[in-house]
Amino acid sequence: MIRLDGMPSEHARCALLDEVSRLESLAADLTRFAGGCPPSPAELASAPTLRFWRLVTHGGPHLVGICRGHPRLRLPLITTSTVWAMDEGAGWARTLSRVYALGEPAGHPGRWEAIHRG
């Protein structure tokens, strides 16, 4: 949700256009997935990777996990934006913002050692 009250008109316009872009990208990907074309190996290789992730549903479906390669977030433990499509077997999830490559889910052997190593 974008709160526009009290926002200067140029800021509001930019915020709305950013959201439109994000939604158009999501819609294009969902259309592609519906046509049987999941993320390519090259797309997954360049996507941020979530390790030791868990799907949580409080407030909508999100993934929580240790992330590497995110273009904006630098902390390793993240909560994603809303998950719109996911294929755990193929190792990917599409959130509102982007595609993530999925590594080992939470509960995988060696989880604590890898978290402490970073």
Secondary structure, 3 states (H helix, E strand, C coil): CCCCCCCCHHHHHHHHHHHHHHHHHHHHHHHHHHCCCCCCHHHHHHCCEEEEEEEECCCCCEEEEEEECCCCCCCCEEECCCEEEEECCCCEEEECCCEEEECCECCCCCHHHHHHHC
